Amino acid sequence: MPYTTQGPVVDEETVAVPPSDAAQEEIVPTLSKNKLKKIRRDQAWEEGREKRKEVRKIRNKERKERKRAAADHDVPSQSPQGKRKAKDDAGSQVAKKPKHFKTIQLPISFVIDCGFDDLMLDGERKSLASQITRSYSDNCRAPFRSCLFVSSFGGHLKERYDTVLSGNHRNWKGIRFLEGDFEEAAHQADELMKGDSGGKLAGAFRQIESTHPAEPDAEPGEVVYLTSDSPDTLTELKPYSTYIIGGIVDKNRHKGICYKRAMDRGMKTAKLPIGNYMEMTSRFVLATNHVVEIMLRWLQLRDWAMAFLQVIPKRKGGNLKNGVGILSKSSTASTHEDEANDGPFEGKHTEREIRDTGHPEVFDNNTAAKGTGAEEQQPP
C-alpha cells in the first residue's frame, strides 16, 4: 500500500460507510403472523366502536316500539278501566330493572397489589385488568362492601386503562388507584377506616364488641398479605384490618412470588381456608376477583363453606368435605335484613363492555358471561 506524508493512501471505493440514522430507523423487527392478526383485530375493534353504539341505539328503539305495539294490541276497550288494565298488563310484561340493593360500608380494606407489571405478558395484563374491573363491580353491589384499593398502579396496566378503556376508571366510586406500593395503600386504608367514612360494624361484624381504633384501649387491626404459599390459615376477617391480594396472572410461572414479596417486607401472611372446607381437583389458586368475592360473601354470611360454594368455579371441581356443614340462609343473611337486603352479586363485567359504556354496572350477568373469563393466577 503506498504511503504519503499524511499516512497510507486509502481507496475510497473500498471504505465501508456505516448506515445513516435514517437507514437504521428503517430496520424494523419482523412481527409474527399471530402478532399481526392481533394488531389487526384490535384495530378493527376500535374502528367499529361508533358503529356498535348506533346498532345498540337502533335495537333499543325497536325493542321499545315492539313493547308499545304489544301493549296497544292488547287493549280490550277504550274505557278508563280497560286502558288501566291494559297498562298494568303491559307493565307486567316489561322486564323489570334489577333491584338496587342497599349497601353498607364496613371498616375493612382490600388492596390489590399490581406491582408485577413487568412479569406478565400482554394477554395476562388484559386478564388482570378484567379481574380488577370485576372486583370493583362486585364490591359496589355487595350488601356489605369494603374499602377497595389498587396499589402500584402504573406501567402497561395503567396505560391500558388510560387508552383502551378510555380512562373510565377515574369516574369509579369507592375505589382508590395509587402509584405507591401495598404498604402505602395499607397506611392510607388504616387512616380511612379510622375516619368518619370508614364504615360501621354490621353484617359479619354485627355482634363483635369492638371499640373505635382511635381509642387508646382499642385492639389494632392487622395487615395480612393473602397467598396460597403461606403456612398460616385465615380463620376469620377482622374489622379495621387490611387484606392484600396479589394482582398477577402468570400461569404459575413465578411460584411463590407473592409470599416472598410479603416476607421481604416482614409482613404477616395467610391463606384462605379452602383446604379446611373443600376437596379440590385442582390447585388452591384463585383469580383476584374470586378472592375478593369470597371475602365479600363471608362479610355477608360469616360462613366460609357457603362462600366457597357460591364463588369457586365449578371447573375447579370443588366439593365440601365430609362432615363440613353449612349455616342455613335463615340463620345468616336473614339476621341482617334490617341492615341490608340479601341480594345477589351482579358485577360480572369485562374490559370490552366498559370500553364502550364507561361503567361496569350497565350490563347483566348474561351479557358479562360472554366476555373474556378471568384467568387463574399465582397467589393469592
Secondary structure, DSSP 8 states (H G I E B T S, - for coil): --EETTEE---GGG------HHHHHT------HHHHHHHHHHHHHHHTHHHHHHHHHHHHHHHHHHHHHHHHHT---SSHHHHHHHHHHHHHHS---------EEEEEEEEEE-TTGGGS-HHHHHHHHHHHHHHHHHHHHSSEEEEEEEES--HHHHHHHHTTTTTGGGG-SSEEE-SS-HHHHHHHHHHHHHSTTS--S-GGGTT-----TTSTT-----EEEE-TT-SSB-----TTEEEEEE----TTSSTTHHHHHHHHTT-EEEB-SHHHHEE-SS-S---HHHHHHHHHHHHHH--HHHHHHHHS-GGG--EE-TT-----GGGTGGGGTTTS----------HHHHHHHS-GGGS-HHHHTTS------S--
